[in-house]
Amino acid sequence: MAEESGQSSGRPDPGTKPVHMGRRTVLGILGLAGIGIAVGAKVDNALGSVSSAVSNAIGVPLPGDDQFRFYTVTGSYPVIPADTYELTVEGMVREPLRLRLADLLSMKRTTLVHRFQCVTGWYVPNVHWQGVLLSDVLEHAGVAPEATALRFFSADGEYTESLTLAQAQRPDILVADKMLGANVTADHGGPVRLYVAPMYGYKSIKWLNRIEVTNQVVNGYWEDNGYPANAWIGGSSSVSVVP
Amino acid sequence: MSSDTELARFDLVERLVHWSTAIMMLTLIVTGAILYLPSLALRVGHRGLVENIHVITGLSLLGPLVLGVAGPWRKRLIKDLRRFDRWGASDFDWFRGPARRSGLPRDKFNGGQKIEAAFLGAVMVAALVTGVIMRFAPSSWITWATGATLVHDALFFAIVAAVIAHVAFALSRPDQLVSMFNGRIPRSWAKLHAGAWLSEVEVSKGEVSEADLAGPPGGSSP
């Protein structure tokens, strides 16, 4: 302040001009953050394996690692034994289904290798997914001609999701029972979860136990929290992940 | 001046800004840790709720500071913010460590406190900007969101480290810790640690008084 400079006795170092170190520190950090936002995705790519290795070693997630973050929307998540698991497909269908894990394993199997991309920005590249195409499951049930949408329910009792029937026909949406080269674990939403490759992670509902075929899109849990129902990664549906 | 009196170090506005910001930072660190660390995320769950608390608190984080500088009660706060910015030789000297300092009379805050204040202020803004991108950016901005996440995650570690250091320094310096509660600090402390500030206070006759504690003193110009 001007009046301070008038008090020679009150200045920490009479005779020298103060240096604006506070301002420099703030601008420096904000500049770094700006660079981080701009080139972070590339850095994240480059950091992936190193960051993951260190993260694995110390048991703490690190910026830029290729690790899953774990989301649960209820207090505790369901742990469902594989031998009692059942997926119900009902609603506007010719033949309601109750599929056990063995049924899914005996159906036509599909494998996808693709990233899991969270809407907030983190992702895990080259995740190995295996299961039955959602469109194959629907074909078994026989969808009524007037149906237009799907509702998905989770065994946790809270988490719900939605897709249009047209979206569900895509060849990159799996009812997945394997990921990362093993059975889907309970913390990842096993024994069976959805994997919607072209959309953000929240569409890939965990602990999937019921699919209802209906004629209107009903917002799911994350849509009710302000996220879009048409959650195309990058905002476009044109990117197909199927080779 | 007698040696037992106390000086007004922080006025009510500064203390309110400090403690409301501190409570929000703590809330952000706890909710942030639950969102970020898988072991906590799986134990606590309720992601929608935790996320909303984190986002709403984050959006409010700069509120107290903005309110603090928005009205006629801002004088002392602004003056102290300027101190954080302006560094003299004694501030750089502080970093030489207790044994090697030259004993230049110091400002109200030492170099370490000034860098901490600037650092925390900057990371608060950076976390706010990256957090807004993570939560509210349109889905076509995903590349930026990935960058923002990288920065936000890195800031988590930086902020936790800075807050731990801040609390550890505060707990080991009771005079200064108490002054953030009651606003006052012994003159003997100032004589030893903030000689330049003490001279400044004496020149402006800013010794402690009831008026001083109730609000910011008048301008310090003679």
Interface residues (C-beta under 8 A of the other chain):
Chain A: M1 E3 E4 G6 Q7 S9 G10 R11 P12 D13 T16 P18 V19 H20 M21 G22 R23 T25 V26 G28 I29 L30 A33 G36 I37 A38 V39 G40 A41 V43 D44 V60 P61 L62 P63 G64 Q67 F68 R69 F70 Y71 T72 V73 T74 G75 S76 Y77 Q117 V119 T120 G121 W122 Y123 D187 Y200 Y221 W222 N225 P228 A231 W232 I233 G234 G235 S236
Chain B: L35 Y36 L37 P38 A41 L42 V44 G45 H46 R47 G48 E51 N52 K79 R82 F84 D85 R86 W87 G88 A89 S90 D91 L104 P105 R106 D107 K114 I115 A117 A118 F119 G121 A122 V123 V125 A126 V129 T130 I133 M134 R135 P138 S139 S140 I142 T143 W144 A145 T146 G147 A148 T149 L150 V151 D153 A154 L155 F157 A196 W197 S199 E200 V201 V203 S204 G219 S220 S221 P222
